[in-house]
C-alpha cells in the first residue's frame, strides 16, 4: 500500500485519494468560441511523459481538498506534494517536470 502525503492531513493510504488528471491545464478563455475539435483536444488530450509529471489529486475520503503532486510515471514515486496555487517545488537534480 502506498502512502500519499496530503498537504493538510499528512500521509494516508492511497485508497483515500482519487486521481484528477494532469495539473496546470488552463481552462479555455472563450469556451464558446472553440470548435468541436478544439474541445476534444482540451478534454481528452494530455501529456504522457516518462518521468516527473504534475498531477491533481483529491483526498476524497479525508479532508476532500484538491492538491497537486509531482509523480514519477516510471516508478510511481511521489516526488513532491503541494497545495493548489503554490508553485511546483524545485526538485533539484530530478528530471524536468512536465505540467
Secondary structure, DSSP 8 states (H G I E B T S, - for coil): --EEEETTTEEEEGGG-EEEEESS----TTGGG--HHHHHHHHH-----SSEEEEEEE-TTTT--EEEEEEETTT--EEEEEETTS-----TTS---B-
